Amino acid sequence: MPARDSAWRDAAPIVIALAAILFFARLGTRALWASEFRWAEIAREMLVTHNYFWPTLNGHVYYDKPLGSYWLVIAATWLTGGMNEAAARIPCAVAGLIAVALVILLTRRLYDLRTGVFAAAVLATSFSFVFFSRHASADVETVAGELAALTLFLRYQHRPIGWWILALWIIMALTSLTKGLLGFVLPLLVIGVYSSFADGWNSFTGGMLLGSLSDRIGYALERHRWFFNWRTPIAIAVAASIYYWPFAISHEQTGSAKGLAMVYRENVVRYFAPFDHVGPIYLYTYVIFALMAPWSVYLPAALAHAHRANQEARTERDRDRFVLSFFWATFIFFTLAGSRRSYYLLPILPAAAILVARLLAEPLDRLSRTARILLKLGFAAIVIAVTVSSLAFLPPRLFMPDPYALLPNAPERGVLAVYWIGSALALCWALRRLTSARVFFATATVAWLFMFYFFVFAMPAGDAWRGEKPFAYRIRDLIGADTAALAFYRVGGPVYYLDLPHSVPTYESRRELDQSINTGATRWVVVRQRDLQILDVPAAVVAREAVFPWDSKEHRLNAMVLVRVGAPPAQESP
């Protein structure tokens, strides 16, 4: 182990342990939220029906994502003793921890262990990475799989022809079974771009634009020997078989090819001809700063440093080119997509973390004037943010406009005080003698303490002001054994927390609902407040999803109510 690396060998497990605390601590305390319900409910229905090759959501097929991510949730139930919030989130927490470890390995191979430890700390304390590592989804699993593929490539890039190619394609296939074809696309894109530009722009343009056609083809083949060799067709065939077999079994059992049809719709149609989530083309130019907070304040300086004039040795330039290929290929790929949502850009975070680590691992005097100025401005933004965060100790009515002035006080004041005092001390220590290393350690302290307070304590405390889970439990209490008479009208309903052994009929038209009510099949209806007046039948509202003074009018109208139909209006239950 190089001398520079040996001094940091004990720091790597410490960073991984601190990341584990952020990702796993009180993981199941908070109720499920938004899209988490899909992963939890589909896995729950698989367990109820014992059909693990046909994903359903309230009884309706939901093949928008491959089966792998649901199977991981089901596997997690062996650890938790049943289907619950922790089981739904454990796969992403594990994937997040694997990604942090892989960033250390990848960055060490590019630079050194010190930079690898810095990069892992940046990634592990970036806001959206912590959020999605504690969130039931498949996004962090995609990131971990991509990092595994890229780490393997870097290990063997100087031996492009070998059986490691088979392992590369197997990793991509398994990754694609969690969220979709991004598991193939992203690693191939990054490796392809880097292989093309590893020797610089001049080499690429000279090889691809000058000379005879045979010379240019030869140049392309030589640059991409990792792909153009006789082992690749074998590897692709194995990967395709791994990816296809769940769909094949699903088709064999059901006679439906909807799984592959949804893969095409979600991965190809959505990219080229989006049917939803159409954000502006410039969306990611500012979204990345929210995704990577607080480290994003150093991203302009990191990019300026990485794009500096060629003053380093060629080996150093090649390493930077890999990270820049990783960053810009990912950014441009998602920018050119027709469908854009903020969290789609999550796979860029490891590249951004390495860039920031590369910056902060350099002494200030080795940075360009531009990079130094941007770094200091970024640190000033951290100081200002921590200072402003002291307002959290005050009642919101003193500084927030209506209706947010009605918000409750910040929860867990003791933990909040630990965050603020620890952050203030770290920043003061760095300001006494500003160096790149001190900026890193101070920012890492601020980031970890804030994430610990916010995700481990503040967000679970916020469940006191969320109504869906208590509303579902109230429904079960009121309807008792009459579960077959429950229906939803123009709402998905709190299906997961109802925990029913059967699906709940969902009606989109009044005619269908009226017919079900008239035949006596439906006696209880969950409907949004905005649609309540449409129910022109004798009914009594018997329970409401809780709303609070600071909720917007739109939120109040979307709140759910339980109606007992065929009964005269009565006093609502508390």
N, C-alpha and C positions, 0 to 999 in steps of 0.2 A: 504494500500500500504506500503511495507517495507520502512524503512527510507532511505536505499540506493537507492531505486527506485524513491522515491519522489523527490530527488534532480535532477533527470533526466527527469521528466515527461514533462517539457517544451522543452527539447531538441529534443524529437521525432518529434513533428510537424515541428520544424525548419529544421530538416534533410529532411523530406518529402517535404517541400516547396522548399528547395534548389534543390532537385532531380527533382521536377516539372519544375523548370526553365531550367535545363539541358535537360529534355526530350521534353518540349513543345515550348520553345522559338524559334521563326522563323522556326517552323517545316515544313512549306510548301514553304519556300523560295528556297530551293535547288531543282533542277530538279531531277526526278527519275533516278535511277542508277541500272544497272545490273539486278539482280533478282526482284527488285522492280516492274519492268514493268509487270511481270506476275500477281502479285496481283492486280495492278491497272487496267490492261487491261481486266482481267477476270471479275472483278467487273463492269467495264464499259460496257462490252458486255452483262452482265446480265441485267443491267439497260436498255440497248438499246433493247434487245430481250424480256425482261420481263420473261425470263426463269431462275429462281433462283435455279434450281435443275440440271442444265446441264452446267458445266463450260467449256467455250471455249476460246481459244487463237487464235485470227485471224480466227475465225470460226471453228477451229479444236478442238475436245474434248481434254481437259487437266484436267484429274481427278487425277493428281499425289498427290494432297492434298485434304482432306475432304472439305466440303462446308462451315464450320463454319467461317474460317478466312476471306473468301470472303464476307460473310454476315455481319461480323463486319465492313468491309470497307464500304459496302453499308449503314449500319446504321450510320456511321460517316458522310456520305454525308448530312444527315439531319442537322448536326452541321455546315458544311462548305458551304452549299447551292448548292452543286454539286460535281461531281467527279473531284478531283484534288489531288495534291501531299500531302496536309495536310490530306485529308480524307483517303488516302492510308496508312498513318503513324499513325494516331491517335490511332487505336486499340493497337498497340505495345507500344505507349507512355503511354496509360492508364494501360496496363498490366505491364509495367515496374514500374510504381508508385505503383500499387497493390503489386507487388513482394517486393518492398522496405518496405512497411508497414508490409507485412507478415513476413519478416525477423526479424523485430523488435519483433513481437509477438512470433515467434518461438524461437528466441534466449533468450528473456526474460523468457520464460517458462523453458528453459534449464539452464540459468545462472541468469541474472538479467537485468534490463532495461538499465543500463549503457553499458553492453556488447552488448545488442540489438541495441542501438543507434550507437555504433561503427560499428557493422556488417552492418547495413543499410547504413552508410556512405561509407564503403568500397565497398559494392555492387553498390551503386548509382554512384560511381566515378571510377569504373573499365572500362577501355577503351571499351572493346567489349560489355559490358552491355549498356553503353550509346549509342554506335553505333547502336545496334539492337533495342534499345528502340526508336530510331529515324529513323528506317528503316522499310519499308513495307515488312513484312514477318510474320511468325507464331512462331518464336523461343522463343521470350520472353513470348508469351501467354502460351507456354508449361511450361516454368519456373514458371510462376505465378500459373498455375493450380497445378503443382507438389507441390509447397510450401503450397498452400491451403490444399491439401490432407495431407501433413506431419504435418502441424500445427494442423489439426483436430485430427490426430492420437495421437500426443503428449498430446492433451487435455484429451483424454479418454483412454490412454494406460493402466491405472490401473483399468479400467472398460471395459475389452476387449469385453464383450458381451452386446450389446445394439444397439438401432436403429441408433446410429451415424454411424454404418457400412453402412447403406443405403445412408446417406449423402456423405460418403467417395466414394462410387462407382458412385454416380451421378456426383460428382466433376471430377472424372477420366474420365467419359464418355464425359462430356462437354469439358474437356481439349483435349481429343482425337479427337474431331470434328474439332479442329483447324489445327493440323499438321499431326496427325496420332496416331498409337497405343502406342507411347511413353507416352501418357497421362495415360495409364494403366500400362505400363511396369515399368517406373521409380519409381513411388510411391510404387508399390508392391515389387519391388526389394529392395529398401532402407528399407522399413518396415520389409520385410522378413529377410534381413541380420542382421538388428539391433535386431530383436526379437530372432534370433538364437544366437547372441554373446553378448547380453545385460549383462550376468553374467560372461563374460570372456571366453577365449579360453579353459581353463581347464574344465569349466562347460559344454561347448559345446561338447568337445571330450569325456568327461565322460558320458554325457547323450546320445550321438549318437553312440558311439563306444563300450561302455561297457554295460554289463548286457544282459538280455534276449531281444529277438526281441520285445516282448510286452512292456517291460520297455522302449525301445528306441522309439517305436511308441508313447507310452504315453508321453514321454518327448517332442517329436516333437509336439504332439497335444497341450500339455500344453503351450509350448512356443509360439504357433501360434493360441491361442484361438480367437484372433481377426478375424481369417479367418475360422477356423474350428468350426463353430457354425451354428445353424439352420437359422439364419437371413441372412447369406451370400448368399445362393442360391436365396433368394428373391431379395437381393440387386443386384446380378449379372444379374438376369432376367430384372430388371428395367433398369440397366445401358446398357445392350445389346439392349433393346428396344429403349432407347434414342439415342444410337449410330447408330442403324440400320435404324431408320425411314427416314432420308434424302435419304439414298440409296434406300429404298423401294419406296419412292415417285418418285425418279429419274427413277427407273426401270419401274414403272407403267406408267410414262409419255412417256418414250422413247423406252421401250422394251429392253433396253440394261443393262447388269449387269457389265458394264465396271468399274463402281465405285468401287465395292468390289474387282474386279480383280486387279485394280491398288493399292488398299490397301494392298493386298497380295504381289504384286510385289515390292512396295516401302518399306514395313515394314519387310517382311519376306525374300523374295528373296534377296533384297539388303543387308540384314544383313548376311545371310549365304552363298550366292553365288553372290557376287557383280558383277554388270555389268558396273559400272563406279565408279569414285572417290575412287580408290584403293590406299590409301596412305600407307607409311611404318608403321609397327606395333609400332614403337617408336614415331610416330608423336606427340602424345599428351604429351609426356614427356617434350617437349620444347614449344609446342603450348600454353599450359596453361599459360606460362609466358607472352606471348603476349596478350592473352585474358584478363588477369587480371591486366595488367599494369596500374598504377605504383605499385600497392599493391603486385604484385607477388614477389617483391624483399624480402618480409617478409615471403613468403610461406615456404621456407625451415626451418626457425626458428619456424614458427607456427606448422609445422608437427613434428619437434623435440620436441617442448613443449608438444604437445598433446600425443605423444608417450613416454613421460617420464616414469621413473620408478614409480611404484604405491606408491606415497608418500601422496596422498590426501585421503580424506574420500571416502567410497564406492559410495556415491551419486554423488560426483564429477567425479569419474571414469565412472559411467553409463552415465552421460551427455556427456562426451568426446567420449564415445563409439558410441553414436548416431551420432555425427557429423562425426566421422571417418568412420562409416558405410556409411553415406551419401556420403562422399568424395570418399572413395575407391571403393564402389560398382559402383558408376557412372563412375569413371575412368576406372575400369576394364571392365565394360560392353561395353563402347565405344571402348576401345582398342581391345577387342576380336571381334568386328564387322568387317566383311570383307570390308565394305565400310567406308572410313574415310575421313572427311573433317574437317578443323580446327574448324569451328563454330558448328559442331555437339556437341562439348564438352561444350557448353554454360550452360547446366543444372548443371554443377559442380560448377559454380561461387558462388551460395549462400552458399554452404558448405565451400568453400575456404574462403569466406568473414567471416563466423563465426569463422573459425580457426584463421584467422589473428586478428579478433577482440578479441578473447579469449587470444591471445598472448599479444596484446597491452593494454588490460585491467589489466594485471598483473604488479605489480611493478618489476623493473629490478632485484632487489635482490631476488625475488622469482623464477626467471628463472634459469634454469640450465646454466652451463658455456657455453655449446654448443649453446643453444638458444640465450644467450646474445651476443655471438660473431657473430652469423648469423644475429641477429637483427641489430647490429651496422654496419655490412657490408652492409646490405640492405639499411640502412639510408645513408651510405656513397655513395651508388649507386644513390640515389635520389639527393644528393647534386651535384654529378658529372653531372648527367643528366640535372639538372637545369642550371648548369654552362655552359655546352656545348650548351644548347638551346639558349644562348645569340648570337650564330652565326646567328640565324634567322634575326637579325637586319642588317646583312651584305648582300651585293649583292651576289647571288650564284656564280658569276664568280670568286670571290676571293678564294673560297675553294672547289668548286664542280668540278668534272671532266666533260669533254664533253660527251654527249650533255646536261647534267643536268646543266652545267654552264650557259646555255641559259634560264633557268627557270626565271620567273619574281620574283621580290622581294616579301617577305612575306606580305600578305594583312593586312589591319587594324592594322597599327603600334601602334596606341594609345591603343587598347585593348591588343595587345601583350605586350606593356610596363607595363600595369596594371598587367598582369599575371606574368611577370618576376620580377617586383619590389615587388609585394605581396608575391611571392614565396621566394624570397631572404630574405625578412624580417622574414617570418615564419621560415625558416631554421636557420637563425642566432639566433632567439629567442630560438629554440630548442637546438642549440649547446651550448648556454650559460650554461645550466644545463640539461644534457641529462637524460630524464626519459621516460618511456613507454608512458605516457599520452602526453608528449610534442612531441614525435615522431609521435604519431597518429595525433594530431592537425596540426602539420606542414605538414605532408604528405597529410592530407585531404585538407588543403588549397592549396597546390601545385596541387593536382589532380583536385579539383573543378575548379580552375582558368584556368588550361590548357584545361580541357574539355569544359569550357565555351567559351574560345577563339577559340578552334579548331572546335567544332561542330556548334556553334551558329554564328560564324563570318567567320572563314577561309574557311570551306567547301562550304558555299554558295557563297563566293567570287570566289571560284574556278570554278564556273559555266561559268565564262567569257572565260574559256579555254576548254569548253566541247561543242561539235558540234552537238550532235544528235537532241536536241530540236530545235535549230534554223534551222537545215537541214529539219526537218519535216515541220516546218512552211513555209520554202521556197518552198517545194514541193507543199503544198496546194496553195500557191500564183501562182505557175507556171501552175498547171494543172487545176485550177479553178473548173468548174463544170464537167470536164472530169474525174471524180474519178473512174468510172467503167472501164476505159482503163488503169489503173495503175496495175502493176504486180511487184512481187519480184523475183529475180533470185539468188538462193543459199544464201539468207539472210532473216532474220526475218523482217528487216525493222523497222522503227520507228512507229510501229502501234499505240501505245497509243497516241502519240502527233499528229498523223494525224487525230484522232478523226472522223473516217469515220462511216457512218451508216451501212456499209456492210464490209465483209471481203475482203482482197486483195489476189488474186491468187498468190500462191508461187510455182515456178517451180525449180526442181532440175536437170532436163536434158535439153540440148540444143534442142532436138527434140520437146519436149512439148512446149517450149518457142517459137521456130520458127513457130510451127503450129498456136499458138495463135497470133503471129505477122502477119503471112500471111493471116489469116482470118479477120484481122483488129480489133480483140478483144483487143489487147494490143498495146498501142501507147507510153506508158511511162514505163520505167523499172528502178527499184532501184537495183543496183548490187554493189558488193564490187570492189574496185580498182583492186585487184588481178585477178578478173574474167572478167574485162572489155574487155580484148583482145579476149575473147572467143566469144563475140557477133559479128559475122561476117555478119552484116547487115548494111545498111545505117543508121547512127545514129549520134546524136549530144549530147555531154555531156553538160547539161545545168545548173547543180548545183553539188556542192561537199560538203561533210561533212568537216568541218574545221579540219585541222591538224596544228601542231605547231612545231617549230624547235627542241624541246626536245623530241618529240614523236619518238619512236623506228621505225625501218623499218617495223616490223611486224604490228605495229599499223597503219602505213601509208597504208600498203597493205590492211588492213581490213576496212579502211575508206570507207563509202558509197558514191556513186555518183548516180545522176539521169540522165537517158539517154532518149532523145526523138527519138524513132525509126522511120524509114521510112523517115528520113530527112537527108540531106547532113550535114557533119560536119560544125559547126558554132561556133561563138564566145561564150564562156561560160558566163553565167550571173554572176555577182559579188556575 
